[in-house]
Amino acid sequence: MTDLPQHRAAYAARIVARAGSDDPALIRAFARVPREAYCGPGPWTVLAEDGVARVTDPAGLYRDALVVLRPEAGLNNGEPSLHALCLAAAGVRPGERVVQVGAGGGYYTAILAELVGRSGRVDAYEIEPGLAAAARAALDGTAQVRVHARSGAQGPLPPADLVTVAAGATAPLPVWLDALVPGGRLLVPLTADRGGGGMLLARRPAGDAAAWPARFLSLVSFVPCTGARRPGEAARLGLAFRDRDWRQVRALHRGGRPGPGAFVAGEGWWLG
């Protein structure tokens, strides 16, 4: 019989290291959460760098690969090292309040719940009814988690220390930015129509400053976020990622006229 805890421990250390971190809390969270409990019944289809595989042993899920959740919709349980990279950069701490947009089957919801602990809270939003039901069932008994079967691109949203989005948007929506308390962070993939773009991390400063510290963590590809896409912004993002250096982005501006050398400008926001 496969020693799953041993596989999880090795996987956790490996993917967190691949994300450039050695955070013991993050390693512990990935080591504790059973991925197989959040990916539906096996066998599972795994999409990795070396190809597609059908997996019957849960141990096969403990690799840095995508696990298909809804093939007809292109939905999957995302790449673990990318999520580890984002969570390490966001610095999730015990007692924090998290809004998760796009819970999927609940795997990364469970990781977030481990990071915030019982003194924290995770409000997870999933628009696909079947996935929302599966996530709610899998997370039953996790007191700090609430799964909402609706869009997280619409309000109201509770106040949050972190808003994390797991689908491609064309803008950091006001509903996400307004939910953040001072010092709160937003993780959102800004993507063009073909799905490619960058994972943006922005932090709300104290006071009413219009410029928020921000940077792209990595190039990414995500399925579209329903309710968070505008054709004009998608086109401008496509041109920006093609013609400009995403590594130079340092600020998210709310309102105002785009300054010289702006990376991209949307409706009521721009990146400088």
N, C-alpha and C positions, 0 to 999 in steps of 0.2 A: 504494500500500500504506500502511495506517494507521501512523503513527509512535506506537506504543504507549508507549515510554518517555517521550515528551513528554506524552502524555495522563496517564500515571501521575503524573508530576511535578506537573502542574497540579492534578490531583485530590487528591494528597497535601497540597499546600499549602492547598487550599480546605477540605478536611474537617477538618484540624487547626485551622485558623483558626476554622471554624464551632464547633469544640469549645472555643474560648476559649483556645487554646494556640499557642505559637510554638516549641515544643520541636524543635530540629533533628534529634534522634535519632528522634523519632516521625515527623516528616515524611519522613526518610530511609527508615524502615522501610516506610511505606505506599508510597513511591515505588519501592522495590526489588521488592516482592512482586507477581507477576502474578495479579490476581484471577481471570482466566479459567482458570488452572490448577487452581483449587480449587472450581469451580462446575459441574463436569461438562461434557459436550460441548454445544456450541451446536446450534441457537439457544437463547437464554436468555429466560426470562420475568422482567421487571424490574417491581417494584412501587414506584412513586414517588409523590410528592405530586400530580403532574399526571396520574396514572392508570397503567394497565397497558400495557406495551409488549413486543413480541417483538423481540429483538435478535439480529442475526446477526454484526455486527462487534464484536469484543472491546472496541473503544473505547467502545461503549455501556454497558459495565459500570462505567466510571469516572465515576460520579455517586453522590450520597448517597442511595442507594436499596437496597431489598431485592432479592436475586436468589433466585428459587424453587429449592430443592434437591429437596424431596419434597412435591409439592402435596397428595398424599393424606393426609399427616401434618401439614401446615401448617408444615413446616420450611423455613427460608430462611437465606441468608447475610446476617447481620444488618446493620443500618444502620451504615455506617462512622463517621459523626460521633459516634454514641453510644459505639461502642467506643473511638474516639479520646478522647472525654471521660473515659471510665473509666480508660484507660491513662495519660492525662496526670495524673489525680488520684492514681492509685496510684504513679506515679513509678517505673516499672520500670527497673532499672539493669543494666549488664553484670555477668555473674557470678551473677545471682540464680537461684533455683530456683522454678519456677512449676508449679502444678497447675491444669490447665484442665479444668473439668467441662462437657462438651458441646462437642466439637471440631468437629462438623459435618463439612464437607468439608476442613477444615484451614487455611482462609484466615487466620483470626486466630491460629491456632497458629503459622503462618509469620511473622506480624507479631511475636508474642511471641519467637520464635526470633531474629529480627533484633535485638530490644531487649536480650535477655540475652547474645547473642553466643555464641561457641564455648566460652567459659569458664562459661557458664550451662547450665541444663537446663530443658526443658519436658516434663512428663508430662501428656499429653492423653488424656482419657477420653471415649469415645463409645459409647453403648449401642446405637445402630442399626447393625447389622452391615455393611450396604452402605456407609454413610457412613464407618464406621471403616476399611473396606478402601480406600475412595477416598482418605481422608486419609493413610493409611499409604503408599499408592502415590505420592501427590503429594509427600509429604515425604521420600521415600526419598533418602538422601544428605545429609539435614540431621542432622548427627551429634548435635546437642544435643537432639533431639526423640525421645520414645518415645510411640507411639500405643497405647493400651490399649482393646481392644474389650470394654468392660464399663462398668457404672455407676460414676460418680465420687461417688455418694451413699453408697457403702459403703466401709469400710476393707478392707485397710490402704491408707493413702496415705503417700507419702514426705514428709519434712519440707520445708516450703516457706516462701519469703519472700512469695509471693503465691498465694492460691487465688482463681481467677476462675470464676464460674458463669454459664453462658449459657442457663439455663432457669429458669422461675419456681418458687421454693421458698416455703414458708410459714414457714420458720425458718432461722436460721444454724445448720446442723447441727453437733453436737459433733465429728463426724469432720473437718469442715473447720476448725473453730476449733482443735482439738487438733493438726492438722498444722502450724499456723503457729509459726514460731520467734518469739522476742521481737522486736518491730518489724515482724513480718509483717502483711500486709494481706489482708482478705477483701473481694471484690467479689461481691455476690449480689443478684439481683432478688427482693424479697419481694413476692409478688403474691396477690391474692384469687382466687376461683374463676373470675371472668370474665377473668382474665389481666392486669388492670391493677394497678399498685403502684408501688414505687420501687426504684431501684438504691442499695443500701446499701454504703457503704465503712466498714469497721471496722479498727482497728489494734490488734494485741496489745501491751499494755504489758510492760515488764520486770517480773519477779517474778510474784506470784500475785494481782494486783489483779483484783477481780471486775468492775470497770467499765472498759470499753474505749472509747477515743475513737471516735466513729462519727457519720456524717451521711449523709443521702440526697443523691445527686448530681442526680437527675432523676426525673421520673415516667416509667414505662416500661410496656411490654406484652410478655409473653413466653409461649411455650408452656410447659405444666407440666413440672416436673422430676420424672421418675419416681423414687420413693423418697424424695422430700423434701417431701411434702405431707400435711397433716392437716386434716380438714374444719373442726374447731373453730378452728384458727389462721387458716385462710383466711377464715372468717366475721369473725373479730376484725380482721384486716387490712382487709377491705372496709369495716367500720365506721370504723376509724381513718382511712383515707384519705378517707373521705367527711366525717367530722365534725371532724377535727383538722388542725393545720398540720404537715405533714411536714418543713417547713423548720426547725422548732424542735428536731428530734432532735439530741442531742449525745453520747449514750453508749449502748453496748450493755452490758447487765448480764447476767452469767451467774449464775443462782441468786438467792436472796434474794427478799424480798417487793417487788412493784412499788411504787415511790414515788408520792407525789401527782403528778398530772399526767402519768403515764406515757402515752406515745403508744400502745403496744400491749404486751400480755403474752402470751407463749406458754408452752410446756412447758419450764421450766428457763431461761428467758431473758425479758428485757423491754427495751424501748427507752425511755430517759428524755430 
